[in-house]
Amino acid sequence: MGLGSYWGEVIDVLREIIPVYDKVNSFISLGKDVEHRNRAIKGRVKKGDKILDAGSGFGNMSKTAARIVDDDLKIILYDPLVPMLKNTDRLFNKKLDSACGVFEHVPFQDKEFDAVLSGYSLRDAISLKTAISEMHRVLKEDGKWIIVDLGKPDESFFRFGVTFYLRMILPIIAFFIAIREKSKGLGGLIIISGILILVGGIAMIATPAPEGVERSPLMLFAPAIIQLALGGIKIAKS
């Protein structure tokens, strides 16, 4: 499981959408991204923890964690794209430690971190199995891996609604957002992100949760009356 040979193409797309990266996660989660980060991190990160933000992007997960514990954290941002790491100043007043790399080859020592954060990034792993192994390696014995991403609930009824949304509704939303953003001078970046990023991501999303990963449906999609679970926060504890 993972992007495999599609990884390079997805990373190229991510590189192109850096100017609107934050909007992408907001759009595909129907504006629930901030709420999901808060619910995932609250109570699971403690003051003084050493944190690895894996697939950090600009550092939204770290920013959320720092706010919850009054900035009493040691944070290292980790992302495959250097331009992402160079733009973290849009969220942080001070320069944070950072490293460039992928989930499958993490350049840190065994049992180094109290927690690993991954927000809307694990879906971009080349190999999900290897990524999980590496995150487990760098976590302390009682460490936590906190993951926020699109996912599917186990119930078949809700799973159908999620599948329909991802395959039919989301591309349409992306299309109209692209038109709107084009009028602002951003071109078709949103439609590229909304469709092409998910080409590889859906492959991971559509599979059952790996052993040791608990899913709780938190992302809600409401067509008229019925609210369908649209994914969720996946929290894996090492």
C-alpha positions as CSV (number, residue, x, y, z in Angstrom):
1,M,0.0,0.0,0.0
2,G,1.1,3.5,-0.7
3,L,1.8,5.6,-3.8
4,G,4.6,3.5,-5.2
5,S,5.5,4.6,-8.7
6,Y,3.0,7.4,-8.6
7,W,5.0,9.2,-5.8
8,G,7.1,11.3,-8.1
9,E,4.1,12.6,-10.0
10,V,2.2,13.5,-6.8
11,I,5.3,15.3,-5.3
12,D,5.6,17.3,-8.6
13,V,2.0,18.4,-8.2
14,L,2.5,19.2,-4.5
15,R,5.4,21.4,-5.5
16,E,3.3,23.3,-8.0
17,I,0.4,24.0,-5.5
18,I,2.6,25.3,-2.7
19,P,1.0,28.8,-3.0
20,V,-2.5,27.3,-2.3
21,Y,-1.5,24.3,-0.2
22,D,-3.4,25.2,2.9
23,K,-6.6,25.8,0.8
24,V,-6.3,22.3,-0.6
25,N,-6.7,20.5,2.7
26,S,-9.5,22.8,3.7
27,F,-11.4,22.2,0.5
28,I,-11.1,18.4,0.5
29,S,-12.1,18.2,4.1
30,L,-15.0,20.5,3.7
31,G,-13.4,23.0,6.0
32,K,-13.0,20.5,8.9
33,D,-9.1,20.3,8.8
34,V,-8.6,22.7,11.7
35,E,-11.2,20.9,13.9
36,H,-9.7,17.5,13.1
37,R,-6.2,18.7,14.0
38,N,-7.4,20.0,17.4
39,R,-9.4,16.9,18.2
40,A,-6.5,14.6,17.3
41,I,-3.8,16.4,19.2
42,K,-5.6,17.6,22.4
43,G,-4.7,15.4,25.3
44,R,-2.1,13.3,23.4
45,V,0.8,15.8,23.3
46,K,2.3,17.0,26.6
47,K,4.4,19.9,27.6
48,G,8.1,19.2,27.0
49,D,7.5,16.5,24.4
50,K,9.9,16.2,21.5
51,I,7.8,16.1,18.3
52,L,8.5,15.0,14.8
53,D,6.1,16.5,12.3
54,A,6.3,14.0,9.5
55,G,5.1,15.3,6.2
56,S,4.9,18.7,7.9
57,G,4.1,20.9,4.9
58,F,4.1,24.4,6.5
59,G,3.8,22.9,10.0
60,N,0.1,23.1,10.7
61,M,0.1,20.1,12.9
62,S,3.0,21.4,14.9
63,K,1.4,24.9,15.2
64,T,-1.7,23.3,16.6
65,A,0.2,21.2,19.1
66,A,2.3,24.2,20.2
67,R,-0.8,26.3,20.8
68,I,-2.3,23.5,22.9
69,V,0.7,23.2,25.2
70,D,1.7,26.9,25.3
71,D,4.7,26.4,23.0
72,D,6.4,24.1,25.4
73,L,7.6,21.6,22.7
74,K,10.7,20.6,20.9
75,I,9.6,20.5,17.2
76,I,11.3,19.1,14.2
77,L,9.6,19.6,10.8
78,Y,10.2,16.9,8.3
79,D,9.0,17.0,4.6
80,P,10.1,15.8,1.2
81,L,9.8,19.3,-0.3
82,V,12.4,21.9,0.6
83,P,10.1,24.8,-0.6
84,M,7.5,23.7,1.9
85,L,10.1,23.9,4.8
86,K,11.2,27.3,3.6
87,N,7.7,28.6,3.9
88,T,7.1,27.7,7.5
89,D,7.6,31.3,8.5
90,R,4.0,31.9,7.5
91,L,3.0,30.0,10.7
92,F,5.9,30.4,13.1
93,N,7.7,33.6,14.3
94,K,10.9,31.7,15.0
95,K,12.9,29.3,12.8
96,L,12.3,25.7,13.7
97,D,14.6,22.7,13.2
98,S,13.8,20.9,10.0
99,A,15.0,18.1,7.7
100,C,14.1,17.1,4.2
101,G,13.2,13.4,3.5
102,V,10.5,10.8,3.0
103,F,8.6,8.6,5.4
104,E,10.5,5.5,4.4
105,H,14.0,6.7,5.3
106,V,13.8,8.9,8.5
107,P,17.2,10.3,9.5
108,F,16.7,10.1,13.2
109,Q,17.8,7.8,16.0
110,D,15.7,5.0,17.4
111,K,13.2,6.0,20.2
112,E,14.0,9.7,19.8
113,F,10.5,11.2,19.8
114,D,7.6,11.4,22.3
115,A,5.1,11.9,19.4
116,V,5.0,11.9,15.6
117,L,2.4,14.1,13.9
118,S,1.2,13.5,10.3
119,G,-1.5,15.8,9.0
120,Y,-2.9,15.0,5.5
121,S,0.5,13.6,4.5
122,L,0.6,9.8,5.2
123,R,-1.5,9.2,2.0
124,D,1.6,10.4,0.1
125,A,3.9,7.7,1.4
126,I,5.7,5.6,-1.2
127,S,5.2,2.4,0.9
128,L,2.7,2.6,3.8
129,K,4.2,-0.5,5.4
130,T,7.8,0.9,5.5
131,A,6.5,4.3,6.6
132,I,4.8,2.7,9.6
133,S,7.9,0.7,10.5
134,E,10.1,3.9,10.4
135,M,7.7,5.9,12.5
136,H,7.5,3.1,15.1
137,R,11.3,3.0,15.1
138,V,11.8,6.6,16.0
139,L,9.1,6.7,18.6
140,K,9.8,6.1,22.3
141,E,8.2,3.0,24.0
142,D,5.2,5.0,25.1
143,G,5.2,7.3,22.1
144,K,2.2,8.2,20.0
145,W,1.8,8.6,16.2
146,I,-1.1,11.1,15.6
147,I,-2.5,11.0,12.1
148,V,-5.1,13.2,10.6
149,D,-6.1,12.3,7.0
150,L,-9.0,11.4,4.8
151,G,-10.2,7.9,5.5
152,K,-13.2,5.6,5.4
153,P,-15.3,4.3,8.3
154,D,-15.8,0.5,8.5
155,E,-19.6,0.6,8.2
156,S,-20.6,-0.4,4.7
157,F,-23.4,2.2,4.5
158,F,-21.1,5.1,5.4
159,R,-18.3,3.7,3.3
160,F,-20.5,3.9,0.2
161,G,-21.2,7.6,0.9
162,V,-17.5,8.3,1.3
163,T,-16.6,6.4,-1.9
164,F,-19.3,8.4,-3.8
165,Y,-18.0,11.7,-2.4
166,L,-14.3,11.0,-3.2
167,R,-14.9,9.6,-6.7
168,M,-17.9,11.8,-7.9
169,I,-18.4,14.9,-5.8
170,L,-14.9,15.9,-4.9
171,P,-13.7,16.3,-8.5
172,I,-16.7,18.5,-9.2
173,I,-15.9,20.7,-6.2
174,A,-12.3,20.9,-7.3
175,F,-13.4,21.9,-10.8
176,F,-15.6,24.8,-9.7
177,I,-13.0,26.0,-7.1
178,A,-10.4,26.0,-9.9
179,I,-12.6,28.3,-12.0
180,R,-13.0,30.6,-9.0
181,E,-9.3,30.6,-8.2
182,K,-8.4,31.2,-11.9
183,S,-10.2,34.5,-11.7
184,K,-7.9,35.4,-8.8
185,G,-4.8,34.7,-10.9
186,L,-4.0,31.3,-9.4
187,G,-4.7,29.4,-12.6
188,G,-5.9,25.8,-12.4
189,L,-3.8,24.8,-9.4
190,I,-6.8,23.7,-7.3
191,I,-8.3,21.4,-9.8
192,I,-4.9,19.8,-10.3
193,S,-4.5,19.3,-6.5
194,G,-8.1,18.2,-6.0
195,I,-7.9,15.4,-8.7
196,L,-4.3,14.4,-9.2
197,I,-3.2,14.3,-5.6
198,L,-6.0,12.0,-4.9
199,V,-5.1,9.6,-7.7
200,G,-2.5,8.1,-5.5
201,G,-4.1,9.0,-2.2
202,I,-7.4,7.2,-2.9
203,A,-5.4,4.0,-3.4
204,M,-4.4,4.1,0.3
205,I,-7.7,5.5,1.5
206,A,-9.7,2.7,-0.1
207,T,-7.8,0.0,1.7
208,P,-8.6,-1.3,5.2
209,A,-6.9,0.3,8.2
210,P,-3.5,-1.3,8.9
211,E,-3.2,-3.4,12.0
212,G,-2.8,-1.3,15.1
213,V,-4.6,1.8,13.6
214,E,-7.9,2.8,15.0
215,R,-10.3,4.8,13.0
216,S,-12.9,7.2,14.3
217,P,-15.2,8.9,11.7
218,L,-15.1,12.6,12.4
219,M,-15.2,14.2,9.0
220,L,-18.9,14.7,8.1
221,F,-20.6,15.1,4.7
222,A,-24.2,16.2,4.8
223,P,-26.3,15.6,1.6
224,A,-29.6,17.2,2.5
225,I,-30.8,15.3,5.7
226,I,-28.4,12.4,6.3
227,Q,-24.9,13.1,7.5
228,L,-22.4,10.6,6.0
229,A,-19.0,10.1,7.6
230,L,-16.5,11.4,5.1
231,G,-13.3,9.9,6.6
232,G,-11.7,10.4,9.9
233,I,-8.9,10.9,12.2
234,K,-6.6,7.8,12.3
235,I,-4.7,7.6,15.5
236,A,-2.0,5.0,15.8
237,K,-0.2,4.5,19.1
238,S,3.2,2.8,19.1
